[in-house]
Amino acid sequence: MDLHMKDKVVIVTGGFKGIGRAISLELAREGAIPVVINRDDDARVTFDKAIEEYTDDYEVYTMDLNETDRIAPVVEEVYAKYGHVDGIVNNAGVNDNKDLETTDWRDFEKSLHGNLTHYYELVHAACPHLKESRGAVVNISSKTALTGQGKTSAYAAAKGAILGLTREWAAALAPDEVRVNAIVVAECWTPLYAKWITTFGSEQEQKERLSQITDRIPLGHRMTTPEEIADTTVFLLSDRASHTTGQWVFVDGGYVHLDRALA
């Protein structure tokens, strides 16, 4: 299926690794122009090598999204160069395990800023350009917003707010035919997830913990791949999803909604 993404300019946050990397590469494969915003780290070299297998027409801005005032100038620079901004993928964030009992309000707000504020500011800054192009936004959220996790109040609050903003922005931008959707991620095998698994001890203990998780995923008893998230994201950005807005799309093998007895 041709997704009609050729030469569409899409800004992706957190694009060097994991889900953001997979989305950026899939956009490149579809002929779009990915504009990646990512903090400066050692993944840049491998990212460049991977994306240049598909395209030389991409942009990278290295910045810390906590420095929120730097976002709008990036958006304007992209618009000045290409003359259009067609999509936004809000992806960057981290589950920082700021729990209820040990996190004071200052650290709670700091975590919210790191996981939520840049989602708002990027769409706020791009809003006039998205209206002009009748573009689309995809917000990456998390199951923690709906299921809880028991030890990550700030992250869950941010991801819940992202779902709320998805519906609010879809309503606000519907008259301009700008579509806004969210993808709810459950158990996806990313570098951060792989790092978390190592905290469970020996290689055997890690395998046992991972098996406990995958056994509860109804479809295939396996983790979701970043590429599966990317496929759905790019579809939602495309005009093939032209009448889909305000949706929370669960790419999770049935993890959130299906009866765990199926496992």
N, C-alpha and C positions, 0 to 999 in steps of 0.2 A: 504494500500500500504506500503510495506517495503521500507523505504528510505535508507537502507544500511548504517546507521549511527553508528552502533555498534562499540564502542572503538575509534571512530574518536575524535581527540582532537581539540576543538574549543575554541578560546579565545574570550570572550565577555566583552566589556567595559560597565560600568554602569549597572551591572547585578543585583543589589539588589532590584530595584523597577521598576514599570511600564513596558515598552516595553522590557528592558533588562532582567528583572526578568522572564517575560513570555517566552522569547527566551531561557533563561538558563534552565527553567523547561521543555520546550518542547524538548530541546536537551537531557536532562536526560531521559525523557520518551522514546525517540527513541534509547536509549542505548549509546549515545555519552558521552564524558567526557568534561563537561563544565569547562573552566578555567575563572573565573570571576575576573575582575579588577574593583575595586570600592573604592571610598574614604571611610574612616572609619566612619560609622554612626550607628544609633540605629536600622537600618533595617537588620543588619547582623543576629540577632538572629532569626527573623521570616523567613528570607531567608533560613538559614540553616535548620530550621524545615521543610520548604516546600520542599526543594530539596531532603532531606533525606527520603521523602516518596517514592522516585523513585530510588535513588542511594546514595552510600557512596563514589563513585569514582568521585570526583570533587575537584577543587582547588579554593581557594580564595586568592587574593593578595590585601591588602588594601593599597592604595596609591592615591595621588592626581595626576591626569594625566597632570596637569600643570607643574609638575616636570618631564619634558619630558625625561631627561637623565636616568630616572629609568625604562623606558619601555623596552629597549633592554635587560638589564640583566634578566628581568622577562621572556622574550621570550626564552632566552638561557637556563634558568633554567627549563622551561617547556619542551623544546626540550631534554635537558639532561636526564630528568626523564622519558619521554615517548618514545623518539626516533623518534617522528614525530609531526608535527603541520599540521592539515588538514583544518583548517578554521579560519577566522577572522570575527567577527562582530563588526564593529565600530558603537557604539550606544551612548556613553556618550555625554552629551551636555545640554545646557539650553538656552532658549529664554530669554535673559537678557534685551530686550527692549532698546538697545542702539540706539537712533534715530539720524537722520541726524543733526538736529538743535542744540542739546544740548550735543552731544558726540564729544570730541576732538579726534585727531588722536591717541593719546596715549591710551585712553580708547578703541578706535576702535581696535587698534592692540592687546590690552590685551584680548578683547573679541574674536577676531579671533584666538588667541593662545589657548584660552580655549575651542573653539568649532571646531577647524580645525587641529591644528598642531599634536595633538596626533593621529588623523586618519592617517596622513601621516607617522608618526614615527613608529606606530605599524606595518603597512604593510611593510615599509622599513626594519624594523628589522626582520620580519618574512619571507621576500621574498625568501631567499634561501631554507627555509624549505617548503614553499608552492610549490616551483618548484619541490622539491624532491617528495612531496606527490601528486602533481597535484591537489592541494587544491582549495579552493574557498574563496572569500571575499564578504561580504555583508555590504554595507555602508547604514546607516540609515540617510535619508535626510528629508527635509520638503517642504511642498507646498510653503512656503514663498520664496523659491528660484525661483519659477515660477510665483507666483501670486502677490508677494509683500504683505506687511501688513501695511505699512505706518509709522511704528514707531520702526523698528528693523533692521536698516541698517547693523549692524555688523553680526547679526545672519543670515540674508538673504544672506549676502556675503559669510559667511562660508558655508552655506548649498548649495549655488550655486557652490562654488568651489568643494564641495564634489561630486556633479553631474559631474562636469568637470573631476575630478580625476578618477571617476568611468570609464568613457569612455577612458581616457588616460591609466589607468592601464590595462583595458581589452585589449587594443591594444598592450601595451608593453609586457604583459604576455601571450598573445595568443600563441606564438610559444612554450611556455612551458606548454600549456594546463591548465593554471590557469585561472579560471573564476572569473570575477568581476562584480557584479551587485549592484544596489541601490534600496532601497524601499523609496518611497516618502510618507510621513505620512501627513495627513491633520488634521482631527479632531478626535483624539484618546483619550479615557478616561483614563488618567494616574493620579497618585497622584499630579503631578505638575499642570495638567489641572484642577483637582478638587480644588486645592488651589487657582488657578487663578479665578475660578468662584466665590469663596467666596468674592472676592473684589468688587462684584457688589451690595453689600448691604444685605438687609433682605433675608430670605429664599425664599419669594415670588419673589423678584427681581432677585435672582439667577435662579430660575426656569424659569422666563420669558426670561432672557438672554440666558439660555441654549436652550430653545425652539426656539428662533430666529436663533440659530446656526443649530440645528438639522433639522429644517424645510427646510433648504437649502441643505441638504444632500439627493440626489435623491433616493438612494437605502435604503429603510426602514426608512428614516427620523430619523436616530439614529447615535450615535457615533460609530466609529470603536473601537473594543476591542483590548487590547494588545495581546490577544491570536490569533486574526486574523492576526496581524502583524507577530507574532511568527511562525504561521503555514507556511506562505509564505517564511519567512526567512530560516527556516530549509529545506524547499523544495529546495530553491535556493542553499543552501550549499551542498545538496545531489547530488549523481550521477544520480538521476532521472531528474535533470536539466542539464544534461551533455553537451548539445549543446546550452546553454543559457548564453550569456555573453554580457557585455556592455549595459545592459538594465536598464531603470528606471521603476520600477514596482510600480503602483499606487494602494495601498490598502486603498481605501478612499470612497467607496460607490458611486463613480462617481462624487465626490465633485469638482475636478479640471476640468474635461473635459466635463461633461454633462451640457446641457442647464439648468440654474437655473429655467427656466419656468416650468421644470418638478416638481418642489417643489410646 
